[in-house]
Amino acid sequence: MKIAVVGLGAVGGLIAGRLARAGFAVSGVARGATLAAVRKDRLQVRIDGDSWQAPIAVSSNPQDLGPQDLVVLALKGPPLHVSRRALLDRADTVKARYSLPARGWARTVGASLAVS
């Protein structure tokens, strides 16, 4: 299953890192310093004393990632419409909720996703 995570901040990065660690083919959409860091050093995940590098494909252009089976939108509201148009033609979509503190995401990520 090919999974794209749009937004590799604290929430999206954790989701992408966990999915990659579980063996899924994960790619990410990022920009600026996050894009440069993931390209240079892979996705660095650190939580609750555990850390690992997740080897994911990353781009600033969602179309570079090709067709996806699942798209996780881990963005704050404003840029959401751009990513939806670029990635969602044939993929199921999951939106990450921002209402939980970051430490809570590590334990409840499965219960904290809403399928749209």
C-alpha positions, 0 to 999 in steps of 0.5 A: 500500500502506498501512503502519502502524508501531506505535512511532515510536522510533529503530527504528520512526521510521527504518522509517517515515521510510524507507518514507514517503521511498520513497513508501508511505502510512505512518501511525504509532502513538505516544504522549506526547512522540513523538506531540506532536512528530510532530503538530507537526513531522512525523516528523524522520529523521536518520541518517548525516548525512542528514535529512528530514521524513516526512509521516505520519499519526499517532495514539495510537489504532490504530483511527483509522488505518483498515485497513492492508495491512501493520503493522510492530511496533516495540515493546518487549514489554509493550504489544505485545498491545494493538497486535496486537488493535487493528490486525491483523485483516486485515493482514500483520505485521512485527516489528522486531528490537531486537538490532542497534545503531541505525546497523546498522538503516540498512544492514540493515533489510531483513534485520532484519525477521521476518514473523510 
